[in-house]
Every structure is written in C-alpha cells, then in structure tokens.
C-alpha cells in the first residue's frame, strides 16, 4: 500500500474463472459497502455485465 495525495492505493490481482488480471492504482476504501471496476477493463478476462444498467438523468 502507498499513499497518493493522501489516499491509500494498492495494486490487485483480479481473478475470475481461473483467469488473472493485474490492476494498478486501485483506491482502497475500507468503509465502502461494495467495489466497482471498469467493465471495459475486467472484460479482458471474461467478466460480463448482467442485468439492466440504469442511467441517472
């Protein structure tokens, strides 16, 4: 872990269905109820969107 402008930043290995993707500069938010990754990035290892995407107006 390192601090970048006061924020905790980590590198992670995202593993899905036996495939691994290394992602640099991930914000570590220990108070978050969930985690969000860019769909275009994780699609490289086969992660696909499910359900409906809602847009705010």
HUGI-V114512 format. One record per pair of residues at least 12 apart in sequence whose ideal C-beta (glycine too) atoms are under 8 Angstrom apart, sorted by the first residue. I is the first residue (numbers start at 1). J is the second residue. D is the distance in Angstrom with one decimal. If there is no record, write none. Layout:
I,J,D  I,J,D
This chain:
1,28,6.5  4,25,7.5  7,27,5.9  8,27,7.2  8,28,4.3  9,25,5.5  9,26,6.8  9,27,6.3  9,28,6.8  10,26,5.3  10,28,5.0  11,23,6.9  11,24,4.9  11,25,7.3  11,26,6.8  12,26,5.2  14,37,7.0  14,42,6.3  14,45,7.1  16,42,7.2  16,45,5.2  16,46,6.2  16,47,5.3  17,45,7.4  17,46,5.7  19,45,4.0  19,46,6.1  20,45,7.1  21,41,7.4  21,42,6.6  21,44,5.9  21,45,4.7  23,37,7.5  23,41,6.8
